[in-house]
Amino acid sequence: MAAAPEAFLPEPPRPRNGLRAAGGGGGKRRSSCGAKQPAWKRRRRAASECGPVLPSEFLLGGNIFDPLNLNSLLDEEVSRALNARTPQSSPLPQRGRDPVEILVPRDITDPLSLNAPGEALRLASPAKSARRRHRHRGQQRGGASANAGSGQEPARPAEPSAASTAPPCPAALPAPGRHRKRRRTCSKSEGPRPPPPAAAAAAGEKPKPPGKAAQRPRHQVRKFQYGNYCKYYGYRNPDVEDARLRVLRPEWFAGKEVLDVGCNVGHLTLSIAKRWAPAKVVGLDIDGRLIRSARQNIRHYLSEGLGADGDAAGRARKGFPAALLASRGPIAAPQLPPDGPGAADFPHNVVFVTGNYVPEREEAVGAQRPEFDVVLLLSLTKWVQLNWGDEGLKRLFRRAFRHLRPGGILLLEPQPWESYRKRKGLTETTYRNYQRIRLRPEQFPAYLTSPEVGFERCELLGTPQHSSKGFQRPIYLFHKGRGDAP
């Protein structure tokens, strides 16, 4: 009977996490590692059981129910008193950041200056200077301070040689500063790292000499072989009117059909089409990218007409803010060509075409029919001679003569012979043609009035003045007889 009570005794508590209870009767949990953990790793049950701490300090006079103090806006007197001066603590400044600038617009009804005139447009926010991040600033400071203390100049890093290919010893590196250096991994631009010489030799590859590092392929500079400069008018007429327009006369173009060979991005072509109301203007260039830019420039010349009215009625009529033109480019787009008397107005009287005007064979010259009253060959002859030689230039002159109607005119602006030498080495073709040129620019008037071409007379219009001597080129006018057949 004495053994029965022992069967009903409660079992001792089972150990948790595979640990035995100390002394058999204690339920205290011990760590598996045996050593006592530091204080910052211990659990603080008191901190986890307490509730969240509500904020007690608010800026701008707020409280727990209205942290931003928005209710003050309901009362005008309170709002005027609080907002009379912006507090220094709004918004909360952060350490190491630029101060926040608050801009006050000139016109309270137009805070973004959208309706301001074009000349007075300014950015809504000041231009913020980009802060460059120096990755090794800490090392430079550490090395500079060590050298300053010793009175020695900082030693320059030695160039790697064939004998020393091992990585530098960590003890020789400069002491890091307060900025931590990030570990730099292999970027996509650098490409994969080359294998070690032992692995390359085992793979059967020839190791490269250590002195010659793999160089990045340099960006090839575009060669404008045909004079198709994308920024030609940018450095010829920077923010000024083209001086060649002062030599030309409006009566030569009014109601006439004009062909501009080598129009580039079409600034001169569009000026003629807009000012002097020709019936049709065709701009031709060998570079398709320049032709696309010329077609886009039509919108710029249309936008100039919209922005001409400076009064309020003009701004209301165009319906666009002035800031849109400055930030998004031209706002006008060509309309569909109308039927009737308005079909010859700008911009419906101008078109741009991509093509090569130099005939490849003499048969193409004989097949040309008269289509235009005016042909422009401005700053073109040098590039024709360098790429197609004297024969190509002669075919060009004969085609231009046959392309003119009886009584038509040819406007020619040749480049001086001294400028040929600067561009002769663009390609092998240009260098070879330069050595074979016999027809010089000063001989063009005599050749064009000869029976081989057929112009009736020649007239020197003048030499437009320019700040650069290279652009001071004479302009000739050649007349085709009214009885001359094509």
HUJO-V951403 format. One record per residue. PSI is psi in whole degrees, 0 to 359 (none if undefined). D_CENTER is the distance of its C-alpha to the mean C-alpha in whole Angstrom. Layout:
# HUJO-V951403
PSI_D_CENTER + PSI_D_CENTER
This chain:
# HUJO-V951403
342_102 + 338_100 + 343_98 + 315_97 + 331_95 + 333_93 + 332_91 + 8_90 + 143_88 + 143_85 + 147_82 + 152_80 + 138_77 + 143_74 + 142_72 + 146_68 + 29_66 + 17_68 + 142_70 + 144_73 + 140_74 + 132_76 + 358_80 + 334_80 + 348_80 + 141_77 + 20_74 + 133_71 + 137_68 + 159_67 + 149_64 + 333_64 + 343_63 + 327_66 + 151_64 + 132_64 + 155_60 + 168_58 + 327_58 + 349_55 + 351_55 + 150_58 + 141_58 + 96_58 + 333_60 + 321_60 + 326_57 + 333_56 + 342_59 + 159_58 + 176_56 + 149_52 + 119_52 + 148_51 + 149_49 + 343_51 + 132_49 + 148_46 + 162_44 + 25_44 + 24_48 + 176_47 + 187_50 + 331_50 + 339_50 + 76_48 + 326_45 + 2_43 + 45_45 + 336_44 + 342_48 + 341_48 + 343_45 + 330_48 + 120_50 + 320_49 + 317_51 + 320_50 + 320_46 + 323_46 + 322_48 + 326_46 + 11_42 + 325_43 + 132_42 + 126_39 + 152_41 + 338_39 + 16_39 + 122_37 + 171_35 + 118_36 + 147_35 + 149_34 + 135_34 + 10_31 + 161_29 + 149_28 + 149_30 + 127_29 + 134_28 + 120_30 + 136_29 + 118_31 + 155_30 + 318_31 + 119_33 + 335_34 + 348_34 + 73_30 + 333_29 + 6_25 + 42_26 + 329_25 + 16_27 + 152_26 + 159_26 + 327_22 + 332_23 + 16_24 + 136_21 + 159_21 + 147_19 + 334_22 + 146_21 + 148_21 + 124_18 + 125_19 + 132_18 + 131_17 + 116_21 + 138_20 + 124_23 + 116_25 + 330_27 + 31_30 + 323_31 + 320_34 + 322_35 + 320_34 + 318_36 + 317_39 + 324_39 + 321_39 + 322_41 + 321_44 + 326_43 + 324_44 + 327_47 + 347_48 + 17_47 + 157_45 + 148_42 + 130_40 + 137_40 + 147_37 + 134_36 + 144_38 + 143_37 + 138_38 + 175_41 + 332_42 + 325_45 + 93_44 + 358_42 + 151_43 + 154_41 + 154_41 + 140_44 + 332_43 + 337_46 + 350_44 + 150_40 + 154_40 + 136_41 + 150_38 + 208_38 + 345_37 + 129_34 + 137_35 + 125_33 + 147_31 + 123_32 + 124_29 + 172_30 + 119_28 + 169_25 + 327_23 + 330_21 + 334_24 + 174_26 + 151_30 + 144_32 + 148_35 + 159_38 + 159_41 + 326_43 + 317_46 + 324_44 + 322_43 + 323_46 + 328_48 + 355_45 + 12_46 + 150_42 + 124_42 + 142_41 + 151_38 + 137_39 + 337_38 + 335_37 + 111_34 + 153_31 + 120_29 + 147_26 + 142_23 + 123_22 + 150_19 + 124_16 + 132_18 + 131_17 + 132_17 + 121_20 + 83_20 + 327_23 + 15_24 + 18_22 + 61_20 + 131_17 + 341_14 + 36_13 + 310_17 + 343_18 + 322_15 + 353_18 + 318_21 + 69_21 + 107_19 + 24_20 + 165_23 + 147_25 + 123_26 + 340_29 + 338_30 + 335_31 + 338_33 + 330_35 + 158_35 + 140_38 + 328_37 + 343_41 + 339_39 + 340_37 + 119_39 + 10_40 + 167_39 + 126_37 + 141_34 + 123_32 + 107_29 + 129_29 + 52_26 + 347_24 + 230_20 + 6_18 + 20_21 + 311_21 + 322_25 + 315_26 + 327_25 + 318_26 + 317_30 + 330_30 + 325_29 + 315_32 + 11_34 + 57_35 + 159_35 + 325_37 + 137_34 + 127_31 + 120_30 + 126_26 + 133_27 + 153_24 + 341_24 + 118_21 + 330_20 + 324_16 + 325_17 + 321_19 + 322_17 + 323_15 + 321_18 + 326_20 + 333_17 + 344_18 + 321_21 + 326_20 + 317_19 + 330_22 + 322_24 + 332_22 + 324_24 + 325_27 + 325_27 + 6_26 + 329_28 + 119_31 + 354_31 + 173_34 + 327_34 + 323_36 + 321_33 + 324_30 + 329_33 + 321_33 + 333_29 + 11_29 + 141_26 + 152_25 + 332_23 + 337_20 + 322_19 + 324_18 + 329_16 + 329_14 + 4_14 + 197_14 + 142_17 + 349_20 + 147_23 + 143_23 + 140_26 + 173_29 + 141_31 + 125_33 + 163_37 + 125_40 + 207_42 + 338_41 + 0_38 + 338_37 + 6_36 + 160_34 + 137_30 + 15_28 + 352_31 + 9_32 + 142_29 + 148_27 + 136_25 + 143_26 + 132_25 + 168_28 + 120_29 + 349_32 + 118_34 + 140_37 + 329_38 + 164_41 + 336_44 + 328_45 + 331_42 + 319_42 + 335_46 + 356_45 + 136_42 + 153_44 + 131_43 + 340_40 + 160_39 + 335_40 + 134_37 + 129_35 + 125_32 + 83_32 + 122_29 + 51_28 + 332_29 + 326_32 + 316_31 + 331_28 + 318_31 + 322_34 + 332_32 + 333_31 + 1_34 + 189_37 + 322_39 + 321_41 + 322_37 + 322_37 + 320_40 + 325_40 + 315_37 + 318_39 + 325_42 + 320_40 + 323_38 + 316_42 + 338_43 + 343_40 + 144_42 + 162_44 + 131_47 + 3_47 + 170_43 + 151_41 + 125_38 + 120_36 + 131_35 + 93_33 + 148_33 + 149_31 + 156_34 + 332_35 + 334_34 + 346_30 + 321_31 + 331_32 + 334_29 + 12_27 + 335_30 + 19_29 + 312_26 + 173_28 + 325_32 + 316_33 + 323_31 + 320_33 + 319_36 + 328_36 + 323_36 + 339_39 + 2_41 + 129_40 + 337_43 + 103_42 + 160_40 + 327_38 + 349_41 + 358_43 + 315_41 + 320_43 + 322_46 + 320_45 + 330_44 + 2_47 + 164_49 + 341_51 + 330_49 + 298_46 + 10_48 + 147_47 + 312_49 + 165_48 + 147_45 + 131_44 + 114_42 + 327_40 + 180_38 + 105_36 + 140_33 + 143_32 + 152_29 + 331_28 + 132_27 + 331_30 + 337_28 + 6_28 + 86_31 + 141_32 + 151_36 + 125_36 + 149_39 + 122_40 + 131_42 + 136_45 + 134_46 + 150_50 + 341_51 + 5_53 + 131_51 + 155_51 + none_48
